[in-house]
Amino acid sequence: MVPQAVASPTERGGEPSYIVAVESTHRPHLDANTGSAATVTIPALCFGLYKVPNDQEGEQIVLNAIDKAGYRSLDSAPIYGNEETVGNALAKCTSVGRSDLFIASKVWNDAQRRGRSAVRESVEKSLLDLQCNYLDICYVHWPVPEHFVETYKELQLLQNEGKIRYLGISNFNVEEYEQLIGSDGVSIKPLIHQFEISPFMYRPERIKYFQDKGILLAASKALHRATDLDKGVSAVGAIADNHGISAAQVLLRWSLQKGFMPLSKTSKLDRMRQNRDIFGLNLSKSEIEILDSLTEDSSIRSREERELESKNW
């Protein structure tokens, strides 16, 4: 079942979100009052923290995203080098409490190679730096060969201890996912899979496979800068002009209508707000089809070569 976005704030009066079914395969120790199944509400838009400066400027960017632009989902990672800054911002945030936020971190490749104790140390360091008692989700950042299964098993233990609510994977192909889920000792299904998705990196077979598994897809690089693709730039620009919106809004709205949770990042407050102002519009079927057609085979080949390299960093 593909998760569907709920109505926009103007229709429902709340944060636009995905309502995702939570089963025992996602969380073996559900709260006593939820029974054997429940749902988790995940904000439909995620603010990415990659390249946010690790200083007071970065702290203000995070505060603006939460307090002034209204983001409730943050995507972090140790490799971004700014989790301490993010934690300082969270400590100063006054508009919402911890339970109102959906905070993600990841386990980087070097920790995976050093073994399960290093995986645990990585998560605990993220919690310390972020000044949080728990992560809403923790991803395996890359499926490092010969290590990602053990990494995931350690995350299962950390989930059982209450340090992580849900588990996620990032940048997995189908074969790697099947290896993971078929491994002895792996009993918890990932709730979210994050990988590059945009009209310029659209791999429908991979997407369909994971959506058919009931896994919510987080679209990293949702605001792909396709300056070298004149066809794509002109097509997105024409759709933007038709609706009187920005190209970024077109790309983010495409993600939502395809059932993805897009990640976006900007340091400018006006663009933060603009990127969230996409719930009162609807792209037509023909516009969606145009956007679906913009990915070039050479782009996919190049991306998959980079993915292979990244797993061995």
Buried (B, 14 or more C-beta within 10 A) or exposed (E): EBBEBBEBBEEEEEBBBBEBEBBBEBBEEBEEEEEEEBEBBBBBBBBBBBEBBBEEEBBBBBBBBBBEBBBBBBBBBBBBBBBBBBBBBBEEBEEBEEEEBBBBBBBBBEBBBEBBEBBBBBBEBBBEBBBBEBBBBBBBBBBBEEBBBBBBBBBBEBBEEEBBBBBBBBBBBEEBBEBBBEBEEBEBBBBBBBBBBBBBBBBEEBBEBBBEBBBBBBBBBBBBEBEEBEEBBEBBEEBBEEBEBBBBBBBBBBBBBBBBBBBBBBBEBEBBBBBBBBBEBEBEEEBBEBBEEBBBEEBBEEBEEEBEEBBEE
